[in-house]
């Protein structure tokens, strides 16, 4: 009888943990749309612009628009609540990691000159 109760308790805890994980999983659909970004400490041509996210099925795509020039993200990953994008600027890969805070994206870009703070708000 004790084994049965222990097994039942374990199954109940497992079900609760799965529900909590599902409730806290990041919904990438929240990214879809246009975002205005600022990176005040970036080089002059890269301090502001637009990020566009689109979704086809469950495939997320994105692009950076700076001074009218569009550059596609080469990679986008969403793991838990961290959105990581990679883009090639002037043949250099730049990785930006964001977290969604309320309705803004906050994070940093890893550049050859060091980290750059990046913030984006929905347009």
MDAnalysis code that builds the backbone (N, CA, C; Angstrom):
import MDAnalysis as mda
import numpy as np

u = mda.Universe.empty(369, n_residues=123, atom_resindex=np.repeat(np.arange(123), 3), trajectory=True)
u.add_TopologyAttr("name", ["N", "CA", "C"] * 123)
u.add_TopologyAttr("resid", np.arange(1, 124))
u.add_TopologyAttr("resname", ["UNK", "UNK", "UNK", "UNK", "UNK", "UNK", "UNK", "UNK", "UNK", "UNK", "UNK", "UNK", "UNK", "UNK", "UNK", "UNK", "UNK", "UNK", "UNK", "UNK", "UNK", "UNK", "UNK", "UNK", "UNK", "UNK", "UNK", "UNK", "UNK", "UNK", "UNK", "UNK", "UNK", "UNK", "UNK", "UNK", "UNK", "UNK", "UNK", "UNK", "UNK", "UNK", "UNK", "UNK", "UNK", "UNK", "UNK", "UNK", "UNK", "UNK", "UNK", "UNK", "UNK", "UNK", "UNK", "UNK", "UNK", "UNK", "UNK", "UNK", "UNK", "UNK", "UNK", "UNK", "UNK", "UNK", "UNK", "UNK", "UNK", "UNK", "UNK", "UNK", "UNK", "UNK", "UNK", "UNK", "UNK", "UNK", "UNK", "UNK", "UNK", "UNK", "UNK", "UNK", "UNK", "UNK", "UNK", "UNK", "UNK", "UNK", "UNK", "UNK", "UNK", "UNK", "UNK", "UNK", "UNK", "UNK", "UNK", "UNK", "UNK", "UNK", "UNK", "UNK", "UNK", "UNK", "UNK", "UNK", "UNK", "UNK", "UNK", "UNK", "UNK", "UNK", "UNK", "UNK", "UNK", "UNK", "UNK", "UNK", "UNK", "UNK", "UNK"])
u.atoms.positions = np.array([
    [0.818, -1.193, 0.000],
    [0.000, 0.000, 0.000],
    [0.867, 1.264, 0.000],
    [1.963, 1.271, 0.792],
    [2.834, 2.435, 0.843],
    [3.471, 2.686, -0.518],
    [3.840, 1.625, -1.216],
    [4.452, 1.768, -2.535],
    [3.462, 2.391, -3.509],
    [2.225, 1.983, -3.407],
    [1.181, 2.523, -4.277],
    [0.980, 4.019, -4.000],
    [0.951, 4.405, -2.748],
    [0.792, 5.818, -2.377],
    [1.999, 6.634, -2.824],
    [3.197, 6.077, -2.653],
    [4.410, 6.762, -3.070],
    [4.417, 6.967, -4.588],
    [4.023, 5.941, -5.311],
    [3.962, 6.029, -6.773],
    [2.923, 7.057, -7.212],
    [1.789, 7.062, -6.564],
    [0.733, 8.026, -6.875],
    [1.199, 9.453, -6.595],
    [1.878, 9.657, -5.470],
    [2.409, 10.974, -5.126],
    [3.440, 11.428, -6.153],
    [4.325, 10.523, -6.539],
    [5.345, 10.836, -7.543],
    [4.692, 11.237, -8.866],
    [3.689, 10.497, -9.300],
    [3.003, 10.803, -10.567],
    [2.307, 12.164, -10.485],
    [1.733, 12.477, -9.347],
    [1.060, 13.758, -9.163],
    [2.071, 14.911, -9.225],
    [3.200, 14.763, -8.553],
    [4.250, 15.786, -8.600],
    [4.772, 15.975, -10.022],
    [4.955, 14.875, -10.729],
    [5.427, 14.949, -12.111],
    [4.427, 15.715, -12.979],
    [3.149, 15.430, -12.818],
    [2.117, 16.120, -13.598],
    [2.105, 17.617, -13.290],
    [2.281, 17.980, -12.031],
    [2.316, 19.395, -11.648],
    [3.524, 20.073, -12.269],
    [4.683, 19.425, -12.246],
    [5.898, 20.001, -12.827],
    [5.738, 20.214, -14.330],
    [5.129, 19.274, -15.012],
    [4.903, 19.407, -16.458],
    [3.984, 20.585, -16.734],
    [2.941, 20.746, -15.932],
    [2.008, 21.867, -16.109],
    [2.705, 23.198, -15.869],
    [3.543, 23.280, -14.853],
    [4.270, 24.520, -14.570],
    [5.203, 24.850, -15.712],
    [5.912, 23.848, -16.223],
    [6.828, 24.087, -17.340],
    [6.065, 24.552, -18.574],
    [4.931, 23.956, -18.855],
    [4.135, 24.356, -20.017],
    [3.620, 25.781, -19.848],
    [3.264, 26.142, -18.627],
    [2.738, 27.492, -18.384],
    [3.822, 28.548, -18.507],
    [5.079, 28.193, -18.221],
    [6.150, 29.177, -18.269],
    [6.928, 29.143, -19.570],
    [6.584, 28.248, -20.484],
    [7.284, 28.193, -21.763],
    [6.994, 29.467, -22.554],
    [8.015, 29.989, -23.211],
    [7.895, 31.229, -23.961],
    [7.172, 30.962, -25.269],
    [6.175, 31.747, -25.571],
    [5.429, 31.616, -26.813],
    [6.072, 32.526, -27.857],
    [6.741, 31.919, -28.850],
    [7.455, 32.719, -29.844],
    [6.529, 33.574, -30.688],
    [5.243, 33.305, -30.677],
    [4.291, 34.152, -31.401],
    [4.271, 35.574, -30.834],
    [4.694, 35.717, -29.582],
    [4.752, 37.046, -28.971],
    [5.777, 37.943, -29.658],
    [6.727, 37.344, -30.371],
    [7.759, 38.121, -31.054],
    [7.295, 38.676, -32.393],
    [6.320, 38.034, -33.010],
    [5.901, 38.394, -34.361],
    [5.450, 39.847, -34.409],
    [6.011, 40.579, -35.368],
    [5.665, 41.979, -35.544],
    [6.906, 42.832, -35.746],
    [6.697, 44.129, -35.677],
    [7.783, 45.092, -35.872],
    [8.208, 45.657, -34.526],
    [9.519, 45.776, -34.362],
    [10.106, 46.287, -33.130],
    [11.072, 47.405, -33.482],
    [11.019, 48.478, -32.734],
    [11.962, 49.582, -32.885],
    [13.068, 49.350, -31.862],
    [14.325, 49.288, -32.315],
    [15.399, 49.023, -31.366],
    [16.331, 50.211, -31.213],
    [16.998, 50.244, -30.058],
    [18.044, 51.236, -29.819],
    [19.213, 50.530, -29.149],
    [20.406, 50.935, -29.565],
    [21.654, 50.423, -29.005],
    [22.605, 51.622, -28.918],
    [22.411, 52.478, -27.925],
    [23.126, 53.765, -27.859],
    [24.649, 53.675, -27.912],
    [25.231, 52.585, -27.433],
    [26.697, 52.497, -27.423],
    [27.267, 51.762, -28.635],
    [26.410, 51.416, -29.589],
    [26.870, 50.751, -30.825],
    [27.528, 51.790, -31.738],
    [28.279, 51.343, -32.752],
    [28.832, 52.293, -33.726],
    [27.706, 53.131, -34.346],
    [28.011, 54.359, -34.781],
    [26.987, 55.316, -35.230],
    [25.934, 54.769, -36.198],
    [26.283, 53.974, -37.166],
    [25.298, 53.487, -38.140],
    [24.375, 52.418, -37.568],
    [24.664, 51.921, -36.362],
    [23.914, 50.798, -35.815],
    [23.203, 51.110, -34.502],
    [23.025, 52.377, -34.168],
    [22.430, 52.734, -32.880],
    [20.916, 52.598, -32.826],
    [20.256, 52.572, -33.980],
    [18.801, 52.410, -33.982],
    [18.348, 51.816, -35.304],
    [17.161, 51.268, -35.278],
    [16.597, 50.652, -36.477],
    [15.373, 49.852, -36.107],
    [15.088, 48.875, -36.939],
    [13.879, 48.090, -36.769],
    [14.218, 46.608, -36.856],
    [13.520, 45.809, -36.061],
    [13.604, 44.353, -36.121],
    [12.219, 43.857, -36.504],
    [12.157, 42.992, -37.500],
    [10.881, 42.416, -37.929],
    [10.936, 40.906, -37.727],
    [9.959, 40.370, -37.013],
    [9.822, 38.930, -36.847],
    [8.554, 38.472, -37.564],
    [8.663, 37.363, -38.299],
    [7.508, 36.738, -38.932],
    [7.530, 35.248, -38.582],
    [6.381, 34.612, -38.707],
    [6.302, 33.187, -38.416],
    [5.466, 32.502, -39.475],
    [6.012, 31.415, -40.013],
    [5.290, 30.562, -40.953],
    [5.262, 29.175, -40.343],
    [4.068, 28.699, -39.993],
    [3.976, 27.437, -39.250],
    [4.618, 27.655, -37.892],
    [5.602, 26.828, -37.552],
    [6.321, 27.069, -36.300],
    [7.748, 27.541, -36.560],
    [8.012, 27.999, -37.788],
    [9.329, 28.514, -38.177],
    [9.339, 30.033, -38.009],
    [10.248, 30.521, -37.156],
    [10.373, 31.948, -36.894],
    [11.485, 32.524, -37.767],
    [11.222, 33.657, -38.404],
    [12.204, 34.350, -39.232],
    [12.310, 35.785, -38.755],
    [13.436, 36.407, -39.050],
    [13.600, 37.788, -38.640],
    [14.572, 38.533, -39.523],
    [14.471, 39.846, -39.462],
    [15.380, 40.699, -40.216],
    [15.635, 41.972, -39.429],
    [16.787, 42.560, -39.706],
    [17.182, 43.830, -39.130],
    [17.110, 44.863, -40.240],
    [16.517, 46.019, -39.953],
    [16.429, 47.093, -40.938],
    [17.135, 48.305, -40.347],
    [18.228, 48.707, -41.017],
    [19.002, 49.875, -40.581],
    [19.211, 50.763, -41.791],
    [18.801, 52.020, -41.657],
    [18.935, 52.997, -42.732],
    [18.414, 52.454, -44.063],
    [17.257, 51.780, -44.009],
    [16.621, 51.252, -45.211],
    [17.194, 49.945, -45.732],
    [18.289, 49.472, -45.183],
    [18.902, 48.213, -45.613],
    [18.374, 47.073, -44.745],
    [17.949, 45.977, -45.415],
    [17.428, 44.820, -44.691],
    [18.470, 43.706, -44.701],
    [18.679, 43.114, -43.520],
    [19.598, 41.981, -43.388],
    [18.878, 40.894, -42.593],
    [18.757, 39.701, -43.209],
    [18.076, 38.587, -42.546],
    [18.915, 38.027, -41.407],
    [18.237, 37.576, -40.344],
    [18.929, 36.856, -39.284],
    [19.331, 35.498, -39.840],
    [20.549, 35.074, -39.580],
    [20.982, 33.770, -40.065],
    [20.520, 32.661, -39.136],
    [20.226, 33.008, -37.881],
    [19.774, 32.005, -36.927],
    [18.922, 32.670, -35.854],
    [17.850, 31.981, -35.467],
    [17.001, 32.424, -34.362],
    [16.717, 31.199, -33.508],
    [16.985, 31.306, -32.214],
    [16.626, 30.223, -31.303],
    [15.869, 30.822, -30.128],
    [14.896, 30.061, -29.663],
    [14.128, 30.450, -28.483],
    [14.257, 29.297, -27.501],
    [14.911, 29.569, -26.385],
    [15.078, 28.544, -25.358],
    [14.609, 29.126, -24.045],
    [13.557, 28.514, -23.513],
    [12.890, 29.011, -22.320],
    [12.467, 30.449, -22.582],
    [13.022, 31.435, -21.895],
    [12.589, 32.816, -22.104],
    [13.674, 33.667, -22.763],
    [14.683, 33.023, -23.367],
    [15.767, 33.751, -24.023],
    [15.657, 33.573, -25.540],
    [15.618, 34.704, -26.230],
    [15.589, 34.718, -27.692],
    [16.993, 35.100, -28.149],
    [17.596, 34.226, -28.943],
    [18.949, 34.470, -29.425],
    [18.913, 34.570, -30.950],
    [19.470, 35.667, -31.484],
    [19.521, 35.851, -32.935],
    [20.968, 36.082, -33.350],
    [21.302, 35.588, -34.528],
    [22.626, 35.822, -35.100],
    [22.444, 36.503, -36.436],
    [23.252, 37.523, -36.649],
    [23.199, 38.280, -37.890],
    [24.629, 38.589, -38.324],
    [24.841, 38.622, -39.615],
    [26.161, 38.987, -40.141],
    [26.122, 40.445, -40.583],
    [26.948, 41.258, -39.931],
    [27.089, 42.665, -40.296],
    [28.541, 42.891, -40.684],
    [28.740, 43.375, -41.901],
    [30.082, 43.594, -42.428],
    [30.927, 42.322, -42.302],
    [30.323, 41.178, -42.662],
    [30.952, 39.847, -42.639],
    [31.321, 39.379, -41.238],
    [30.795, 40.004, -40.212],
    [31.088, 39.624, -38.832],
    [29.817, 39.102, -38.172],
    [29.864, 37.878, -37.600],
    [28.667, 37.380, -36.913],
    [28.465, 38.114, -35.588],
    [27.251, 38.589, -35.382],
    [26.865, 39.271, -34.151],
    [25.717, 38.471, -33.540],
    [25.863, 38.092, -32.299],
    [24.804, 37.372, -31.601],
    [24.171, 38.305, -30.573],
    [22.849, 38.359, -30.608],
    [22.099, 39.181, -29.658],
    [21.187, 38.244, -28.875],
    [21.238, 38.360, -27.555],
    [20.361, 37.574, -26.688],
    [19.410, 38.520, -25.980],
    [18.105, 38.238, -26.157],
    [17.047, 39.065, -25.587],
    [16.239, 38.270, -24.565],
    [15.654, 39.006, -23.641],
    [14.595, 38.487, -22.787],
    [13.429, 39.444, -22.928],
    [12.217, 38.894, -22.930],
    [11.050, 39.761, -23.006],
    [10.693, 40.223, -21.604],
    [10.624, 41.533, -21.436],
    [10.245, 42.142, -20.171],
    [9.033, 43.016, -20.466],
    [7.888, 42.605, -19.943],
    [6.615, 43.234, -20.293],
    [6.471, 43.179, -21.813],
    [6.373, 44.300, -22.492],
    [6.238, 44.271, -23.953],
    [7.483, 44.857, -24.619],
    [8.653, 44.645, -24.001],
    [9.909, 45.091, -24.595],
    [10.897, 43.926, -24.613],
    [11.852, 44.019, -25.516],
    [12.951, 43.059, -25.568],
    [14.185, 43.763, -25.023],
    [14.832, 43.145, -24.064],
    [16.036, 43.723, -23.485],
    [17.143, 42.696, -23.536],
    [18.336, 43.137, -23.933],
    [19.433, 42.193, -24.006],
    [20.740, 42.846, -24.364],
    [21.648, 42.018, -24.879],
    [22.946, 42.546, -25.272],
    [23.423, 41.826, -26.521],
    [24.187, 42.572, -27.292],
    [24.812, 42.034, -28.500],
    [26.273, 41.764, -28.186],
    [26.758, 40.599, -28.581],
    [28.180, 40.289, -28.443],
    [28.865, 40.706, -29.729],
    [29.687, 41.750, -29.643],
    [30.368, 42.290, -30.820],
    [31.876, 42.167, -30.633],
    [32.640, 42.309, -31.707],
    [34.105, 42.268, -31.580],
    [34.644, 43.359, -30.649],
    [33.891, 44.468, -30.505],
    [34.321, 45.567, -29.638],
    [33.797, 45.430, -28.211],
    [33.126, 44.333, -27.913],
    [32.578, 44.106, -26.582],
    [31.066, 44.124, -26.584],
    [30.452, 43.877, -25.430],
    [28.988, 43.818, -25.351],
    [28.336, 45.188, -25.548],
    [27.178, 45.170, -26.203],
    [26.405, 46.386, -26.452],
    [24.972, 46.130, -25.979],
    [24.464, 46.983, -25.105],
    [23.084, 46.858, -24.629],
    [22.120, 47.206, -25.764],
    [21.073, 46.393, -25.887],
    [20.066, 46.580, -26.935],
    [18.685, 46.498, -26.281],
    [17.823, 47.419, -26.665],
    [16.451, 47.419, -26.161],
    [15.524, 47.648, -27.344],
    [14.428, 46.898, -27.399],
    [13.467, 47.052, -28.498],
    [12.060, 47.113, -27.947],
    [11.242, 47.997, -28.519],
    [9.840, 48.084, -28.162],
    [8.977, 47.867, -29.392],
    [7.826, 47.296, -29.131],
    [6.906, 46.992, -30.226],
    [6.500, 48.280, -30.906],
    [6.494, 48.241, -32.221],
    [6.158, 49.416, -33.025],
    [4.670, 49.487, -33.265],
])
